[in-house]
Amino acid sequence: MSTLSVDPLWPRAGDWPPPTGTVDAVLLGVPAWRTSLSPTGAGETPAAVRAALRRFSPTLIGPPALDLTEVLRVADAGDVNEPDGRDGEGRVRAAVTALSAARLVIALGGDNSATYAVAQGRGARGLITLDAHLDLRDGESNGSPVRRLIADGLNPRRIVQIGIADFANSAAYARRAAEAGITVITLDELRRRGIDEVVAHALRVAGGGSDPAAGTPTSAATTGHDAGTAAASRTDGTAAAAGLGAAPDAPAAPRAIDGDDGGIHLDIDVDVCDRSVAPGCPASVPGGLAAWELRALVRGLARDPGVTSADIVEVDATADTDDGRTVRLAALCVLELLAGKAERR
């Protein structure tokens, strides 16, 4: 990276301190890459995103202008060492759980396999994905985190997948999503309905406000053991029928988050974007989201206090263009998450 100018009146984002006590948001690097279905250097991306953050200011232009670092306590917990495999996933879960004092955990991937352990470490009870792909593959890879979460007890009726694209999934996995009761909002539907409507719908479903299939309410206030038991009992029938049953050696159902933490995990897979703005994503395709659309979705979803964790994944910093546009977009997603957090009412 070229040397950046120094101006005391133009502070830069990033270089946040380690967490101490309660913080509004904390970054955690999860450089997973070993199970990727495509060759990737995604393990190099957390460091690249941190460097790219320095190219931006933490200021919302308003009016009035607002420096995010003046209204939020932001920290950086460093990287999880060797996050791949069962042992690595255990380290990720432990690292995320240790950050329980943070109101928002932002995981920097790494490939999409990171979603599984991050969501579990945070005790997610709902999941929203911004992704071109369903991630319901068999096995353990960056193509399977949603299936694995369901198999371990996450209620599929509290999963919303936004941006699912034609020619990027199979009919078999599309049927698997439908049979499980997952709410799928395709790229075409997103553009037809508009960002604001889709954001509101996704938060309602993932937050447990309604069962989109049966119309029965699910309690967003259920916590602790009861939440895990309820999720597992709701999931067993539909998940098993869809081929999503739990593995014999699967970890316990995710711990629920108490209080006003609604326990929604937001998975930001940057390959949902058009290849022109995300060339550093191995699976991005022409016709995906524009950069502004992804940023608007991220900020809109992060405004909701129920979103307590997020990951930014599938960016291969080693395959990016010379101008680093994909990594810079990932860094802007970090700032959009912080902006949404600051705008919460």
N, C-alpha and C positions, 0 to 999 in steps of 0.2 A: 504494500500500500504506500502511496506517496505520502510525504509529510503533510500533515494537516495544519492549517493556519491556527494561530492562537489569538483569541480576542476575548478579553474578560467580559464583554457585553454580549457574547454569543456562546453560551455554554453548550457543551456537547453531551449527547446521551451516552449511556454506558459507563463502564468503569465503576460500577456500584460496589459498595463495601460488602463484606460477609454479613449474613443476618445475625442480629442480636435482638432478642426480645420479639415483640410483635411487629411485623412489617406488613405493608399493604400488598406487596408483590415480591416474589423472589424468583430468580432464574436458576435453573439447574440443568447442566449439560448432560445429555444421555446419548453418547456417541455410538449407538448401536449400528451394526452394519453386516455382521457375519452371516445372518440368515436371509439377506436380501435375495429376491428372485432375479434381480438384475445386478450385474457388476456395479459396484458403487464405492465411492470414497466418502460416503456420508459421515463416517467417523471423524472427518476433519471439519465438519460443518459448524459445530458449536463455537469453536474458536473463531471461525470466519465470520459468523453472525455477530459475535462480540466486537470484532474489529470493525465491521460495517456499521454498527450502532454509532460509532464515533463520527461518522459522516453526517449524522442528523442531529438536529436540536431537539430537546424534549418539550418544545413549545407548541401548544395549540393556538392558532392565530386568532380565534374568537371572532369578533370582539366580545368581551375584552380578552386580550392575550393571557394565556395561562401556562406557566412553566410546571410541567407535571411533577418535577422533583421538589417543587415547593409545596405541593398538596399531597404527595404520596411518599411513603418510605419504601424505597426500592432497594433490594439486596441481590447479591449473586453468591450462590452456594458452591460454585465450582462445578466440576464434572464428576459423574459416577465412574469409577474405574471398572473397565471390562464389563459393560452392562449386558452382554449377549449371553444366551443360554440360560438354563434354569438357575444356576448360581448367580449369574449376573442380574437376572430379573429379581431375584431375592434382594440383591444389593440396591436395585432401583426402588423397590417397594419400601425398603428400610429408609433410604435417603429421603423419599417423598414423605413418608410418615413422620420422620424427624423434623420436617418443616411445617408441622401442624399449626404453629403460631402465625404462619403467613396466611393472609386472606386469599391470595391467589398464587398458585404455583405455576410457573411457565417453564416447561421442559423444552430444551433445545435439542432436537435430534440432528443426526441420527435418522435411521430409516423408520418406517411405520410400525415395526415390531415394538418400538418404545411405548406405544399407546397402551398396550396391555398392562404392563407393570406400573406405569405412571397412574393410570386410572384406578388400579387396585390399591396402590399405596395411598391414594387420596380418598379411598372409600366411595368412589363414584356410584351413584344410584341411577344416573341418567347419562346418556352419551349423545353428543351431536358431532357428526363428522362433516367436514368440508373436503370432499374427495371425489375424484372421478370414478373410483373403484369401490366395490362393496366390501372387500377385505373379509370374505367369508370362506376362504380356501381352507381345505384340510391341511393338517400338519402345523408346523410352527415356523412362521416366516413373517416378512413384512406384508404378506398378503392374507394373514389370518387373525389379526388382533381382535376384530369384532366377533368372529366365531368363537374364539377362545374366551372372551369375556362372557358371552352368553353361556357357554358350556360351564363356566365357573359360577353362574348364578345371576348375572345381570339380566334384568327383565327386558326382553327384546321389544316389548311394547313401549319402552322408554328410550328407544334408540331412534334417532332421526338422521338420515343420510342425505346430505344436500350436495347437488352437483354431479350426481351419477350420470355417466356419459354413455352414449351409444358407441359401439365398437370398442369398448374398453372393459367389457364384462361378458360372462357367458350366460346363456339361458338357464343353465343348471343352478348357478349361484343367484340369479335373479329370482328363480322359483324358491330357492332356499330362504331368501329374504322375505318373500311374500308369505310363505308358509309359517315363518317364525313370528310374523306380525310386526316387522320393522317398518317404520314410516320412511319411504323412499321418495325424495323430491328430486326429480331429474334436472339436468341442466336446462332443458327446454321449459320445464314447468317453472323453475326458478325465474327464468326471464319473463315468462308469461304473467306470473303472479306478482313479481316485484320483490325486492329485498326486504322491505319493512314487513310485509304480510308473512313472508316465509320465516323471518326471524321470530315473529310473535308466535307462529304456529309451532316452530321447533322448540321454543322455550316452554310452551304449554305442555307439549307431549313429553319431552325429556324431563320436565319438572314434576311429572306425575299428575298434572291437572286433569287429564282424561285419558281413557283407554280408547285409542283411535278406532279400534275394531268393534269393541263391544259397547262403548259409550259409558263404561263404568268408571267412576272416579277412583283414583289411587291417591293415598294420603302422602303428601310431600312432607308431612310432619313426622312420619314414622321413622324411628331411629334405632340404632344399636342392633341387638340380636334379632328383634322383631322384624326389622327391615330386611335383613339378610334372609331370614326364614320365609318372609312373605314373597320376596323376589324369587327365591328358589322354587317355592311352591307354584307361583304363577308361571314360571319358566319351564318346569319339567315337562309338561305335556306338549306344548307347542315346539319347544326346542328339540325334544327327542324326535318328534314327528318330522322335523325339518333336518334331521341328521346332525344336530348340534349338541348332543348329550355330553356330559362332563367326562373328562378323561379320568381313569382310575387314580392317577397320582396328581390330580389337579389340586391347587391350593384351596384353602377355605374361601367361602363367599366373601366378597369385598366388605370391609368395614364401612358402615354408614357414617356420614358426617352429621353432627348434631346442630341444633339451633337454626339460624337463618342461612347457614351454608346449605344450599339446596343439593349439593352433591352432583352437579352436572360437570362432566368432563368434555372439553371441546378439543377435538382432533383436527388440526389444520394441516392437511396434506397439500402441500403447495402444488402438486401435480394436477390439482383441479383447474389450474390456470392454463391459458393458452401457451403453446410452446414458444411463442415470440417473447413472452415476458418471463417464462420459467424454463429456459433451455437447460438449466442445471438439474432438472428433475428427470430421471431416466424414463418415466412413463407419462410425461405430459404430452398432450396431442394438440394439433391445430383445432381451434374452435372452442377452447376452454374459456374459463372466466378471464375477464380483463383484470389487470392489477387493481384498479379502483373498485371493482366488484368484490374481490376477495377482501380488500381492506374494509369496505363498508360492512360486509358480513361479519368480520371479526369484531369490529368496534360495536356493532349493533348487538351481537350476542354477549360481548363482555360487559355491556351495561347492566345485565341482569345479575343481581347478587347471588343467584343460584349457581352461577358458573364459578367454580372454585379451583379449577385446574385447566390447563391447556397444554397441548404440545404442538410444536411446529416441526414438521418432518418431511422426509423424502427429497431434501435438497442435497445434491452432491456438489460440494464446493469445488472439488477437483475437476469437475466437468463443466463448470460455469463459463460464460463468455468472459472476454478480457475485461469488460466493464463491470463484471460481478453483479449483473442485474438480478439474478435469482436470489443470491445471498442478500442483496440489498432489500429485495421484497420480503424475505424472511425477517430481516431486522425491522422493517416497517410494521410487520405483523406484531412483533413484540411491542412496539410503540402504540399500535392500535389497541392491543389488549390493555395497556396502561391507560390509554385515553378513555376507553370504555369504563374501566374501573373508576377513574376520576369523575366520570359523568354519572355514576350511579346515584339514584335518588332514594 
